[in-house]
Amino acid sequence: MIITILILLAFSLLSLVFVYMAITERDLLKATAFSAGQSICYAVILQAMGAADIVMTYVAVSVGLYSALLIFVISKTERFEEVSSR
């Protein structure tokens, strides 16, 4: 029981770190990787709660399809976010 709570706490904090890094990153490809890391943390949290069927779908969609789609879209645009000087 205590190990499950520690896993939930650790991966919740790690997911917050990934979210912050994804939001502040100017390189869109790195931001996509951080977003995938955050999704993996959520998958571990769902697995710790015993929702294995949801984890299988979540990993396939959020880590696989979503990341692949974002990488495809980034390849069609510019990789780095421009900084406006106002």
Chimera marker file (.cmm) of the C-alpha trace (Angstrom):
<marker_set name="trace">
<marker id="1" x="0.000" y="0.000" z="0.000" r="1" g="1" b="0" radius="0.5"/>
<marker id="2" x="2.720" y="2.481" z="0.952" r="1" g="1" b="0" radius="0.5"/>
<marker id="3" x="4.754" y="1.593" z="-2.156" r="1" g="1" b="0" radius="0.5"/>
<marker id="4" x="1.752" y="2.373" z="-4.362" r="1" g="1" b="0" radius="0.5"/>
<marker id="5" x="1.335" y="5.756" z="-2.719" r="1" g="1" b="0" radius="0.5"/>
<marker id="6" x="5.035" y="6.522" z="-3.151" r="1" g="1" b="0" radius="0.5"/>
<marker id="7" x="4.854" y="5.553" z="-6.835" r="1" g="1" b="0" radius="0.5"/>
<marker id="8" x="1.818" y="7.784" z="-7.321" r="1" g="1" b="0" radius="0.5"/>
<marker id="9" x="3.536" y="10.692" z="-5.584" r="1" g="1" b="0" radius="0.5"/>
<marker id="10" x="6.865" y="10.304" z="-7.407" r="1" g="1" b="0" radius="0.5"/>
<marker id="11" x="5.368" y="10.021" z="-10.881" r="1" g="1" b="0" radius="0.5"/>
<marker id="12" x="2.905" y="12.844" z="-10.215" r="1" g="1" b="0" radius="0.5"/>
<marker id="13" x="5.787" y="15.153" z="-9.353" r="1" g="1" b="0" radius="0.5"/>
<marker id="14" x="7.811" y="13.912" z="-12.331" r="1" g="1" b="0" radius="0.5"/>
<marker id="15" x="4.866" y="14.592" z="-14.642" r="1" g="1" b="0" radius="0.5"/>
<marker id="16" x="4.679" y="18.162" z="-13.327" r="1" g="1" b="0" radius="0.5"/>
<marker id="17" x="8.361" y="18.603" z="-14.162" r="1" g="1" b="0" radius="0.5"/>
<marker id="18" x="7.766" y="17.309" z="-17.699" r="1" g="1" b="0" radius="0.5"/>
<marker id="19" x="4.794" y="19.658" z="-18.148" r="1" g="1" b="0" radius="0.5"/>
<marker id="20" x="6.855" y="22.652" z="-17.040" r="1" g="1" b="0" radius="0.5"/>
<marker id="21" x="9.725" y="21.682" z="-19.340" r="1" g="1" b="0" radius="0.5"/>
<marker id="22" x="7.348" y="21.201" z="-22.288" r="1" g="1" b="0" radius="0.5"/>
<marker id="23" x="5.755" y="24.601" z="-21.769" r="1" g="1" b="0" radius="0.5"/>
<marker id="24" x="9.005" y="26.539" z="-21.392" r="1" g="1" b="0" radius="0.5"/>
<marker id="25" x="10.953" y="24.783" z="-24.192" r="1" g="1" b="0" radius="0.5"/>
<marker id="26" x="11.469" y="26.776" z="-27.405" r="1" g="1" b="0" radius="0.5"/>
<marker id="27" x="12.456" y="23.733" z="-29.487" r="1" g="1" b="0" radius="0.5"/>
<marker id="28" x="9.161" y="22.148" z="-30.515" r="1" g="1" b="0" radius="0.5"/>
<marker id="29" x="10.687" y="18.699" z="-31.015" r="1" g="1" b="0" radius="0.5"/>
<marker id="30" x="12.048" y="18.675" z="-27.460" r="1" g="1" b="0" radius="0.5"/>
<marker id="31" x="8.688" y="19.917" z="-26.182" r="1" g="1" b="0" radius="0.5"/>
<marker id="32" x="7.028" y="16.962" z="-27.919" r="1" g="1" b="0" radius="0.5"/>
<marker id="33" x="9.471" y="14.595" z="-26.222" r="1" g="1" b="0" radius="0.5"/>
<marker id="34" x="8.714" y="16.164" z="-22.836" r="1" g="1" b="0" radius="0.5"/>
<marker id="35" x="4.999" y="15.781" z="-23.542" r="1" g="1" b="0" radius="0.5"/>
<marker id="36" x="5.545" y="12.093" z="-24.306" r="1" g="1" b="0" radius="0.5"/>
<marker id="37" x="7.461" y="11.753" z="-21.026" r="1" g="1" b="0" radius="0.5"/>
<marker id="38" x="4.543" y="13.300" z="-19.181" r="1" g="1" b="0" radius="0.5"/>
<marker id="39" x="2.197" y="10.817" z="-20.854" r="1" g="1" b="0" radius="0.5"/>
<marker id="40" x="4.413" y="7.919" z="-19.773" r="1" g="1" b="0" radius="0.5"/>
<marker id="41" x="4.259" y="9.197" z="-16.190" r="1" g="1" b="0" radius="0.5"/>
<marker id="42" x="0.465" y="9.239" z="-16.395" r="1" g="1" b="0" radius="0.5"/>
<marker id="43" x="0.506" y="5.691" z="-17.765" r="1" g="1" b="0" radius="0.5"/>
<marker id="44" x="2.576" y="4.528" z="-14.779" r="1" g="1" b="0" radius="0.5"/>
<marker id="45" x="0.139" y="6.271" z="-12.437" r="1" g="1" b="0" radius="0.5"/>
<marker id="46" x="-2.827" y="4.559" z="-14.107" r="1" g="1" b="0" radius="0.5"/>
<marker id="47" x="-1.059" y="1.189" z="-13.902" r="1" g="1" b="0" radius="0.5"/>
<marker id="48" x="-0.357" y="1.719" z="-10.193" r="1" g="1" b="0" radius="0.5"/>
<marker id="49" x="-4.065" y="2.370" z="-9.682" r="1" g="1" b="0" radius="0.5"/>
<marker id="50" x="-4.897" y="-0.906" z="-11.403" r="1" g="1" b="0" radius="0.5"/>
<marker id="51" x="-6.397" y="0.351" z="-14.646" r="1" g="1" b="0" radius="0.5"/>
<marker id="52" x="-4.441" y="-1.878" z="-17.044" r="1" g="1" b="0" radius="0.5"/>
<marker id="53" x="-7.016" y="-1.735" z="-19.848" r="1" g="1" b="0" radius="0.5"/>
<marker id="54" x="-6.991" y="2.062" z="-19.847" r="1" g="1" b="0" radius="0.5"/>
<marker id="55" x="-3.181" y="2.080" z="-19.815" r="1" g="1" b="0" radius="0.5"/>
<marker id="56" x="-2.991" y="0.035" z="-23.012" r="1" g="1" b="0" radius="0.5"/>
<marker id="57" x="-5.216" y="2.503" z="-24.865" r="1" g="1" b="0" radius="0.5"/>
<marker id="58" x="-3.606" y="5.574" z="-23.291" r="1" g="1" b="0" radius="0.5"/>
<marker id="59" x="-0.078" y="4.547" z="-24.259" r="1" g="1" b="0" radius="0.5"/>
<marker id="60" x="-1.077" y="3.742" z="-27.829" r="1" g="1" b="0" radius="0.5"/>
<marker id="61" x="-2.883" y="7.036" z="-28.340" r="1" g="1" b="0" radius="0.5"/>
<marker id="62" x="-1.018" y="9.608" z="-26.230" r="1" g="1" b="0" radius="0.5"/>
<marker id="63" x="2.550" y="8.368" z="-26.562" r="1" g="1" b="0" radius="0.5"/>
<marker id="64" x="2.289" y="6.770" z="-29.999" r="1" g="1" b="0" radius="0.5"/>
<marker id="65" x="-0.209" y="8.512" z="-32.261" r="1" g="1" b="0" radius="0.5"/>
<marker id="66" x="-0.189" y="11.945" z="-30.656" r="1" g="1" b="0" radius="0.5"/>
<marker id="67" x="3.611" y="12.211" z="-30.615" r="1" g="1" b="0" radius="0.5"/>
<marker id="68" x="3.907" y="10.909" z="-34.179" r="1" g="1" b="0" radius="0.5"/>
<marker id="69" x="1.309" y="13.415" z="-35.374" r="1" g="1" b="0" radius="0.5"/>
<marker id="70" x="3.073" y="16.297" z="-33.641" r="1" g="1" b="0" radius="0.5"/>
<marker id="71" x="6.440" y="15.291" z="-35.105" r="1" g="1" b="0" radius="0.5"/>
<marker id="72" x="4.857" y="15.154" z="-38.573" r="1" g="1" b="0" radius="0.5"/>
<marker id="73" x="3.340" y="18.617" z="-38.138" r="1" g="1" b="0" radius="0.5"/>
<marker id="74" x="6.619" y="20.031" z="-36.813" r="1" g="1" b="0" radius="0.5"/>
<marker id="75" x="8.428" y="18.669" z="-39.876" r="1" g="1" b="0" radius="0.5"/>
<marker id="76" x="6.050" y="20.719" z="-42.045" r="1" g="1" b="0" radius="0.5"/>
<marker id="77" x="6.710" y="23.929" z="-40.092" r="1" g="1" b="0" radius="0.5"/>
<marker id="78" x="9.689" y="25.510" z="-38.348" r="1" g="1" b="0" radius="0.5"/>
<marker id="79" x="11.239" y="23.581" z="-35.498" r="1" g="1" b="0" radius="0.5"/>
<marker id="80" x="12.103" y="26.517" z="-33.256" r="1" g="1" b="0" radius="0.5"/>
<marker id="81" x="9.655" y="29.010" z="-31.853" r="1" g="1" b="0" radius="0.5"/>
<marker id="82" x="10.414" y="32.577" z="-32.834" r="1" g="1" b="0" radius="0.5"/>
<marker id="83" x="10.879" y="35.174" z="-30.129" r="1" g="1" b="0" radius="0.5"/>
<marker id="84" x="9.018" y="38.411" z="-30.784" r="1" g="1" b="0" radius="0.5"/>
<marker id="85" x="10.844" y="41.586" z="-29.785" r="1" g="1" b="0" radius="0.5"/>
<marker id="86" x="8.209" y="44.042" z="-28.638" r="1" g="1" b="0" radius="0.5"/>
<link id1="1" id2="2" r="1" g="1" b="0" radius="0.2"/>
<link id1="2" id2="3" r="1" g="1" b="0" radius="0.2"/>
<link id1="3" id2="4" r="1" g="1" b="0" radius="0.2"/>
<link id1="4" id2="5" r="1" g="1" b="0" radius="0.2"/>
<link id1="5" id2="6" r="1" g="1" b="0" radius="0.2"/>
<link id1="6" id2="7" r="1" g="1" b="0" radius="0.2"/>
<link id1="7" id2="8" r="1" g="1" b="0" radius="0.2"/>
<link id1="8" id2="9" r="1" g="1" b="0" radius="0.2"/>
<link id1="9" id2="10" r="1" g="1" b="0" radius="0.2"/>
<link id1="10" id2="11" r="1" g="1" b="0" radius="0.2"/>
<link id1="11" id2="12" r="1" g="1" b="0" radius="0.2"/>
<link id1="12" id2="13" r="1" g="1" b="0" radius="0.2"/>
<link id1="13" id2="14" r="1" g="1" b="0" radius="0.2"/>
<link id1="14" id2="15" r="1" g="1" b="0" radius="0.2"/>
<link id1="15" id2="16" r="1" g="1" b="0" radius="0.2"/>
<link id1="16" id2="17" r="1" g="1" b="0" radius="0.2"/>
<link id1="17" id2="18" r="1" g="1" b="0" radius="0.2"/>
<link id1="18" id2="19" r="1" g="1" b="0" radius="0.2"/>
<link id1="19" id2="20" r="1" g="1" b="0" radius="0.2"/>
<link id1="20" id2="21" r="1" g="1" b="0" radius="0.2"/>
<link id1="21" id2="22" r="1" g="1" b="0" radius="0.2"/>
<link id1="22" id2="23" r="1" g="1" b="0" radius="0.2"/>
<link id1="23" id2="24" r="1" g="1" b="0" radius="0.2"/>
<link id1="24" id2="25" r="1" g="1" b="0" radius="0.2"/>
<link id1="25" id2="26" r="1" g="1" b="0" radius="0.2"/>
<link id1="26" id2="27" r="1" g="1" b="0" radius="0.2"/>
<link id1="27" id2="28" r="1" g="1" b="0" radius="0.2"/>
<link id1="28" id2="29" r="1" g="1" b="0" radius="0.2"/>
<link id1="29" id2="30" r="1" g="1" b="0" radius="0.2"/>
<link id1="30" id2="31" r="1" g="1" b="0" radius="0.2"/>
<link id1="31" id2="32" r="1" g="1" b="0" radius="0.2"/>
<link id1="32" id2="33" r="1" g="1" b="0" radius="0.2"/>
<link id1="33" id2="34" r="1" g="1" b="0" radius="0.2"/>
<link id1="34" id2="35" r="1" g="1" b="0" radius="0.2"/>
<link id1="35" id2="36" r="1" g="1" b="0" radius="0.2"/>
<link id1="36" id2="37" r="1" g="1" b="0" radius="0.2"/>
<link id1="37" id2="38" r="1" g="1" b="0" radius="0.2"/>
<link id1="38" id2="39" r="1" g="1" b="0" radius="0.2"/>
<link id1="39" id2="40" r="1" g="1" b="0" radius="0.2"/>
<link id1="40" id2="41" r="1" g="1" b="0" radius="0.2"/>
<link id1="41" id2="42" r="1" g="1" b="0" radius="0.2"/>
<link id1="42" id2="43" r="1" g="1" b="0" radius="0.2"/>
<link id1="43" id2="44" r="1" g="1" b="0" radius="0.2"/>
<link id1="44" id2="45" r="1" g="1" b="0" radius="0.2"/>
<link id1="45" id2="46" r="1" g="1" b="0" radius="0.2"/>
<link id1="46" id2="47" r="1" g="1" b="0" radius="0.2"/>
<link id1="47" id2="48" r="1" g="1" b="0" radius="0.2"/>
<link id1="48" id2="49" r="1" g="1" b="0" radius="0.2"/>
<link id1="49" id2="50" r="1" g="1" b="0" radius="0.2"/>
<link id1="50" id2="51" r="1" g="1" b="0" radius="0.2"/>
<link id1="51" id2="52" r="1" g="1" b="0" radius="0.2"/>
<link id1="52" id2="53" r="1" g="1" b="0" radius="0.2"/>
<link id1="53" id2="54" r="1" g="1" b="0" radius="0.2"/>
<link id1="54" id2="55" r="1" g="1" b="0" radius="0.2"/>
<link id1="55" id2="56" r="1" g="1" b="0" radius="0.2"/>
<link id1="56" id2="57" r="1" g="1" b="0" radius="0.2"/>
<link id1="57" id2="58" r="1" g="1" b="0" radius="0.2"/>
<link id1="58" id2="59" r="1" g="1" b="0" radius="0.2"/>
<link id1="59" id2="60" r="1" g="1" b="0" radius="0.2"/>
<link id1="60" id2="61" r="1" g="1" b="0" radius="0.2"/>
<link id1="61" id2="62" r="1" g="1" b="0" radius="0.2"/>
<link id1="62" id2="63" r="1" g="1" b="0" radius="0.2"/>
<link id1="63" id2="64" r="1" g="1" b="0" radius="0.2"/>
<link id1="64" id2="65" r="1" g="1" b="0" radius="0.2"/>
<link id1="65" id2="66" r="1" g="1" b="0" radius="0.2"/>
<link id1="66" id2="67" r="1" g="1" b="0" radius="0.2"/>
<link id1="67" id2="68" r="1" g="1" b="0" radius="0.2"/>
<link id1="68" id2="69" r="1" g="1" b="0" radius="0.2"/>
<link id1="69" id2="70" r="1" g="1" b="0" radius="0.2"/>
<link id1="70" id2="71" r="1" g="1" b="0" radius="0.2"/>
<link id1="71" id2="72" r="1" g="1" b="0" radius="0.2"/>
<link id1="72" id2="73" r="1" g="1" b="0" radius="0.2"/>
<link id1="73" id2="74" r="1" g="1" b="0" radius="0.2"/>
<link id1="74" id2="75" r="1" g="1" b="0" radius="0.2"/>
<link id1="75" id2="76" r="1" g="1" b="0" radius="0.2"/>
<link id1="76" id2="77" r="1" g="1" b="0" radius="0.2"/>
<link id1="77" id2="78" r="1" g="1" b="0" radius="0.2"/>
<link id1="78" id2="79" r="1" g="1" b="0" radius="0.2"/>
<link id1="79" id2="80" r="1" g="1" b="0" radius="0.2"/>
<link id1="80" id2="81" r="1" g="1" b="0" radius="0.2"/>
<link id1="81" id2="82" r="1" g="1" b="0" radius="0.2"/>
<link id1="82" id2="83" r="1" g="1" b="0" radius="0.2"/>
<link id1="83" id2="84" r="1" g="1" b="0" radius="0.2"/>
<link id1="84" id2="85" r="1" g="1" b="0" radius="0.2"/>
<link id1="85" id2="86" r="1" g="1" b="0" radius="0.2"/>
</marker_set>
